Amino acid sequence: MWKTACLSLAVVFTLAACGKGTPPIAEQKGCERYASMEVTCGDTKGEEVRSMAKAFCEGAEKDSGNLMSKMILLERDCAQTTTECAPYKACIDKAKVESP
């Protein structure tokens, strides 16, 4: 009985730990989702990119007057349409062509 109780407790703690952190991409919106897509699909992959991508996106939302901000906002919009890299990159490529 003691082993069963300990095992059950370990499972509960493991599941609770899994609930923390970044939610799945499909559940994210806006700059959070953009940052996750950049971590997963961007040219510079890795978790260290997340905070920088999110900060750039939030800055672009506040001041979209320059070309870089406009591109980030286009990428953010593309991130809202998919959770997979190939469609994300295709959307960005299409947006670059269509954007003045």
MODELLER restraints for C-alpha pairs under 7 A, 6 or more apart:
rsr = mdl.restraints
at = mdl.atoms
rsr.add(forms.Gaussian(group=physical.xy_distance, feature=features.Distance(at['CA:25:A'], at['CA:33:A']), mean=5.88, stdev=0.5))
rsr.add(forms.Gaussian(group=physical.xy_distance, feature=features.Distance(at['CA:25:A'], at['CA:36:A']), mean=6.42, stdev=0.5))
rsr.add(forms.Gaussian(group=physical.xy_distance, feature=features.Distance(at['CA:25:A'], at['CA:83:A']), mean=6.31, stdev=0.5))
rsr.add(forms.Gaussian(group=physical.xy_distance, feature=features.Distance(at['CA:26:A'], at['CA:83:A']), mean=6.28, stdev=0.5))
rsr.add(forms.Gaussian(group=physical.xy_distance, feature=features.Distance(at['CA:29:A'], at['CA:80:A']), mean=6.82, stdev=0.5))
rsr.add(forms.Gaussian(group=physical.xy_distance, feature=features.Distance(at['CA:30:A'], at['CA:76:A']), mean=6.58, stdev=0.5))
rsr.add(forms.Gaussian(group=physical.xy_distance, feature=features.Distance(at['CA:31:A'], at['CA:54:A']), mean=5.41, stdev=0.5))
rsr.add(forms.Gaussian(group=physical.xy_distance, feature=features.Distance(at['CA:31:A'], at['CA:57:A']), mean=5.66, stdev=0.5))
rsr.add(forms.Gaussian(group=physical.xy_distance, feature=features.Distance(at['CA:31:A'], at['CA:58:A']), mean=6.51, stdev=0.5))
rsr.add(forms.Gaussian(group=physical.xy_distance, feature=features.Distance(at['CA:31:A'], at['CA:76:A']), mean=6.43, stdev=0.5))
rsr.add(forms.Gaussian(group=physical.xy_distance, feature=features.Distance(at['CA:32:A'], at['CA:54:A']), mean=6.20, stdev=0.5))
rsr.add(forms.Gaussian(group=physical.xy_distance, feature=features.Distance(at['CA:33:A'], at['CA:79:A']), mean=6.30, stdev=0.5))
rsr.add(forms.Gaussian(group=physical.xy_distance, feature=features.Distance(at['CA:33:A'], at['CA:80:A']), mean=6.91, stdev=0.5))
rsr.add(forms.Gaussian(group=physical.xy_distance, feature=features.Distance(at['CA:34:A'], at['CA:76:A']), mean=4.91, stdev=0.5))
rsr.add(forms.Gaussian(group=physical.xy_distance, feature=features.Distance(at['CA:34:A'], at['CA:79:A']), mean=5.21, stdev=0.5))
rsr.add(forms.Gaussian(group=physical.xy_distance, feature=features.Distance(at['CA:35:A'], at['CA:50:A']), mean=5.02, stdev=0.5))
rsr.add(forms.Gaussian(group=physical.xy_distance, feature=features.Distance(at['CA:35:A'], at['CA:53:A']), mean=5.07, stdev=0.5))
rsr.add(forms.Gaussian(group=physical.xy_distance, feature=features.Distance(at['CA:35:A'], at['CA:54:A']), mean=5.17, stdev=0.5))
rsr.add(forms.Gaussian(group=physical.xy_distance, feature=features.Distance(at['CA:36:A'], at['CA:50:A']), mean=6.37, stdev=0.5))
rsr.add(forms.Gaussian(group=physical.xy_distance, feature=features.Distance(at['CA:37:A'], at['CA:79:A']), mean=6.35, stdev=0.5))
rsr.add(forms.Gaussian(group=physical.xy_distance, feature=features.Distance(at['CA:38:A'], at['CA:45:A']), mean=6.97, stdev=0.5))
rsr.add(forms.Gaussian(group=physical.xy_distance, feature=features.Distance(at['CA:39:A'], at['CA:45:A']), mean=4.95, stdev=0.5))
rsr.add(forms.Gaussian(group=physical.xy_distance, feature=features.Distance(at['CA:39:A'], at['CA:46:A']), mean=5.25, stdev=0.5))
rsr.add(forms.Gaussian(group=physical.xy_distance, feature=features.Distance(at['CA:39:A'], at['CA:47:A']), mean=5.90, stdev=0.5))
rsr.add(forms.Gaussian(group=physical.xy_distance, feature=features.Distance(at['CA:39:A'], at['CA:49:A']), mean=5.96, stdev=0.5))
rsr.add(forms.Gaussian(group=physical.xy_distance, feature=features.Distance(at['CA:39:A'], at['CA:50:A']), mean=5.93, stdev=0.5))
rsr.add(forms.Gaussian(group=physical.xy_distance, feature=features.Distance(at['CA:41:A'], at['CA:85:A']), mean=5.26, stdev=0.5))
rsr.add(forms.Gaussian(group=physical.xy_distance, feature=features.Distance(at['CA:57:A'], at['CA:72:A']), mean=6.14, stdev=0.5))
rsr.add(forms.Gaussian(group=physical.xy_distance, feature=features.Distance(at['CA:57:A'], at['CA:73:A']), mean=6.78, stdev=0.5))
rsr.add(forms.Gaussian(group=physical.xy_distance, feature=features.Distance(at['CA:60:A'], at['CA:69:A']), mean=4.49, stdev=0.5))
rsr.add(forms.Gaussian(group=physical.xy_distance, feature=features.Distance(at['CA:60:A'], at['CA:72:A']), mean=6.76, stdev=0.5))
rsr.add(forms.Gaussian(group=physical.xy_distance, feature=features.Distance(at['CA:60:A'], at['CA:73:A']), mean=6.60, stdev=0.5))
rsr.add(forms.Gaussian(group=physical.xy_distance, feature=features.Distance(at['CA:64:A'], at['CA:70:A']), mean=5.64, stdev=0.5))
rsr.add(forms.Gaussian(group=physical.xy_distance, feature=features.Distance(at['CA:74:A'], at['CA:95:A']), mean=6.66, stdev=0.5))
rsr.add(forms.Gaussian(group=physical.xy_distance, feature=features.Distance(at['CA:75:A'], at['CA:92:A']), mean=5.80, stdev=0.5))
rsr.add(forms.Gaussian(group=physical.xy_distance, feature=features.Distance(at['CA:78:A'], at['CA:88:A']), mean=5.91, stdev=0.5))
rsr.add(forms.Gaussian(group=physical.xy_distance, feature=features.Distance(at['CA:78:A'], at['CA:91:A']), mean=5.71, stdev=0.5))
rsr.add(forms.Gaussian(group=physical.xy_distance, feature=features.Distance(at['CA:78:A'], at['CA:92:A']), mean=6.37, stdev=0.5))
rsr.add(forms.Gaussian(group=physical.xy_distance, feature=features.Distance(at['CA:79:A'], at['CA:88:A']), mean=6.13, stdev=0.5))
rsr.add(forms.Gaussian(group=physical.xy_distance, feature=features.Distance(at['CA:82:A'], at['CA:88:A']), mean=6.27, stdev=0.5))
